[in-house]
Amino acid sequence: MSSFKKLFLTVCLGIFVVGLSGCPQQEQGPAEKAAEQAGEAAQEAGEAAEQAGEAVQEKGGEMMEEGKEMMEEGKETMEEGKETMKEGGEMMEEKGGEMMEEHGGEMKEEAAPAQ
């Protein structure tokens, strides 16, 4: 390519670039504004959902720990109840034996349930 053609092409490109940069920028139309707002809203919703998920996960972990503790406490209470019932049963058996001996092993008619 000759020097003249290169110079001519460079000058034409320079004029084109200067012409484009001198044009006033168009403002965004309503559709572009709406799309931008929708994009921002979607971004905010995504961030809010992520934060909510983290909060739920954290709270769920806390609740799991509380549940484990409550189950352990329930297990201990049941063991205590089991011991109390066993002691009560032994005491009833003892008292019942004493009562049977006092009455000669006979049951009174009034004490028997009606059928």
C-alpha positions as CSV (number, residue, x, y, z in Angstrom):
1,M,0.0,0.0,0.0
2,S,1.3,3.4,-0.9
3,S,2.1,6.1,1.6
4,F,-0.6,8.3,0.2
5,K,-3.3,5.6,0.7
6,K,-2.1,5.0,4.3
7,L,-2.2,8.7,5.0
8,F,-5.6,9.0,3.4
9,L,-7.0,6.1,5.4
10,T,-5.6,7.4,8.7
11,V,-7.1,10.9,8.1
12,C,-10.5,9.4,7.2
13,L,-10.5,7.2,10.4
14,G,-9.4,10.2,12.5
15,I,-12.3,12.3,11.1
16,F,-14.7,9.4,11.8
17,V,-13.6,9.0,15.4
18,V,-13.7,12.8,16.1
19,G,-17.2,12.9,14.5
20,L,-18.5,10.1,16.7
21,S,-17.1,11.5,19.9
22,G,-18.6,14.9,19.1
23,C,-22.2,13.5,18.8
24,P,-24.4,14.0,21.8
25,Q,-25.0,10.9,23.8
26,Q,-28.6,9.7,23.8
27,E,-30.4,9.4,27.1
28,Q,-31.7,6.0,28.1
29,G,-35.2,5.3,26.9
30,P,-38.0,3.9,29.2
31,A,-37.3,0.3,28.2
32,E,-33.6,0.7,29.0
33,K,-34.4,2.3,32.4
34,A,-36.9,-0.4,33.2
35,A,-34.4,-3.1,32.3
36,E,-31.7,-1.5,34.4
37,Q,-34.1,-1.2,37.4
38,A,-35.2,-4.8,36.9
39,G,-31.6,-5.9,36.9
40,E,-30.9,-4.0,40.1
41,A,-34.0,-5.4,41.8
42,A,-33.0,-9.0,40.8
43,Q,-29.5,-8.4,42.2
44,E,-31.0,-7.1,45.5
45,A,-33.4,-10.0,45.7
46,G,-30.6,-12.5,45.1
47,E,-28.5,-10.9,47.9
48,A,-31.5,-10.9,50.2
49,A,-32.2,-14.6,49.4
50,E,-28.6,-15.5,50.1
51,Q,-28.7,-13.6,53.5
52,A,-32.0,-15.3,54.4
53,G,-30.5,-18.7,53.5
54,E,-27.5,-18.1,55.7
55,A,-29.8,-17.0,58.6
56,V,-32.0,-20.0,58.2
57,Q,-29.0,-22.3,58.1
58,E,-27.5,-20.7,61.3
59,K,-30.8,-20.8,63.1
60,G,-31.4,-24.4,62.0
61,G,-28.0,-25.4,63.5
62,E,-28.9,-23.7,66.8
63,M,-32.2,-25.4,66.9
64,M,-30.6,-28.8,66.2
65,E,-28.3,-28.2,69.2
66,E,-31.2,-27.2,71.4
67,G,-33.1,-30.3,70.2
68,K,-30.2,-32.6,71.1
69,E,-30.0,-31.0,74.6
70,M,-33.7,-31.4,75.1
71,M,-33.6,-35.0,74.1
72,E,-30.8,-35.7,76.6
73,E,-32.8,-34.0,79.3
74,G,-35.8,-36.0,78.3
75,K,-33.8,-39.2,78.5
76,E,-32.6,-38.3,81.9
77,T,-36.1,-37.5,83.1
78,M,-37.3,-40.8,81.7
79,E,-34.6,-42.7,83.5
80,E,-35.5,-40.9,86.8
81,G,-39.2,-41.7,86.2
82,K,-38.3,-45.4,85.5
83,E,-36.5,-45.6,88.9
84,T,-39.3,-43.8,90.7
85,M,-41.9,-46.2,89.2
86,K,-39.7,-49.2,90.1
87,E,-39.4,-48.0,93.6
88,G,-43.2,-47.4,93.8
89,G,-43.9,-50.8,92.4
90,E,-41.6,-52.5,95.0
91,M,-43.3,-50.5,97.7
92,M,-46.8,-51.4,96.5
93,E,-45.7,-55.1,96.3
94,E,-44.4,-54.9,99.9
95,K,-47.5,-53.1,101.2
96,G,-49.8,-55.5,99.3
97,G,-48.0,-58.5,100.8
98,E,-48.4,-57.0,104.3
99,M,-52.1,-56.4,103.7
100,M,-52.6,-59.9,102.4
101,E,-51.0,-61.3,105.5
102,E,-53.1,-59.1,107.8
103,H,-56.3,-60.3,106.2
104,G,-55.3,-63.9,105.9
105,G,-55.0,-63.9,102.1
106,E,-58.7,-63.2,101.6
107,M,-60.2,-60.5,99.6
108,K,-63.3,-58.7,100.7
109,E,-66.3,-58.8,98.5
110,E,-66.7,-55.0,98.6
111,A,-63.2,-54.4,97.4
112,A,-63.6,-56.6,94.3
113,P,-64.7,-54.7,91.2
114,A,-68.2,-55.6,89.9
115,Q,-68.3,-57.3,86.5
